[in-house]
Amino acid sequence: MEHTEEQTDISMSQAVRLIDFIDYREGSVVSRVIVNKKTGSVTLFAFDDGQGLNEHTAPFDAMAYIIDGEAEIIILGKPFRLKQGEIIIMPANEPHALKAVKKFKMILTMIKS
């Protein structure tokens, strides 16, 4: 699996369609940081079919919002299948993993407080 991180070029006070702001890449996970502050971050992801992130933990709560496709998100060993328009909160310090059931795009919002 290849993971590519792209730089953002969204300026403040600009309206954009996030679903169009990142493209799928065959065999890859692509991410683009939209906001990165010491209090939190917003990152856009595009996962190709079958791609994912292995189980890991994060020190902060994170909200995953699916904007296209279908994902399986496993939290503490329990699988959740999410489709476009659905969200889930991944609690801080709890093991979680993500996998594309179908290629999907998501917005990940992490709150660091």
C-alpha positions in Angstrom: 0.0 0.0 0.0 1.2 3.4 -0.9 0.3 6.4 1.3 0.5 9.8 -0.3 0.1 13.0 1.6 -0.8 16.1 -0.4 -0.4 19.7 0.6 -3.5 21.7 0.9 -4.1 24.9 -1.1 -7.5 25.9 0.4 -7.3 29.4 1.6 -9.4 30.9 4.3 -12.9 32.1 3.4 -13.0 30.0 0.2 -15.9 27.6 -0.6 -14.9 24.2 -2.0 -16.5 20.8 -2.6 -14.2 18.5 -0.5 -15.4 15.4 -2.3 -13.7 16.9 -5.4 -10.6 18.1 -3.6 -8.9 14.7 -3.4 -8.7 11.9 -6.0 -8.5 8.2 -5.6 -5.2 6.6 -6.6 -5.0 2.9 -7.6 -3.6 0.8 -4.7 -3.2 3.8 -2.5 -4.4 5.8 0.5 -4.2 9.6 -0.2 -4.5 12.2 2.5 -4.7 16.0 2.4 -4.5 18.1 5.5 -7.1 20.9 5.4 -6.6 22.4 8.8 -3.7 21.8 11.2 -3.7 23.7 14.5 -2.4 22.8 17.9 -6.0 22.3 19.1 -7.0 20.0 16.3 -6.8 19.0 12.7 -9.1 18.2 9.7 -7.7 15.8 7.1 -9.3 14.5 3.9 -8.6 10.9 2.9 -9.2 8.8 -0.2 -8.9 5.0 0.1 -8.8 2.8 -3.0 -10.7 -0.5 -3.0 -9.3 -2.9 -0.3 -6.9 -0.3 1.1 -6.8 0.5 4.8 -4.9 1.5 7.9 -3.8 -1.2 10.3 -4.9 -1.2 13.9 -3.5 1.8 15.8 -4.3 4.2 18.6 -4.4 8.0 18.7 -4.1 10.2 21.8 -7.2 12.2 20.9 -10.8 11.6 19.9 -11.4 11.5 16.2 -14.5 11.8 14.1 -14.6 10.0 10.7 -17.3 11.3 8.3 -17.7 9.3 5.1 -18.3 11.5 2.1 -18.2 8.9 -0.6 -18.1 5.1 -0.8 -18.2 2.5 2.0 -15.8 1.8 4.8 -15.3 -0.7 7.6 -14.0 0.9 10.8 -13.1 -1.5 13.6 -13.0 0.0 17.2 -11.9 -2.3 20.0 -12.4 -5.3 17.7 -16.0 -4.4 16.9 -16.6 -3.7 13.1 -18.8 -0.9 11.9 -19.8 -0.5 8.3 -20.2 3.1 7.3 -21.6 4.6 4.0 -21.8 8.1 2.6 -23.2 10.6 5.0 -22.4 8.5 8.2 -20.0 9.4 11.0 -18.4 7.5 13.9 -16.3 8.8 16.8 -13.1 6.8 17.4 -12.3 7.4 21.1 -8.8 8.5 22.2 -6.4 5.7 23.1 -8.7 2.9 21.8 -7.4 0.6 19.1 -9.0 1.1 15.7 -8.5 0.2 12.1 -10.0 1.2 8.7 -10.6 -0.7 5.5 -12.2 0.2 2.2 -15.2 -2.1 1.5 -15.6 0.0 -1.6 -13.3 2.9 -2.3 -14.2 5.7 0.0 -13.4 9.3 1.0 -13.6 10.6 4.5 -13.0 13.7 6.5 -11.2 13.0 9.7 -11.5 15.6 12.4 -9.2 15.3 15.5 -9.8 17.4 18.6 -6.7 17.8 20.7 -8.2 19.1 23.9 
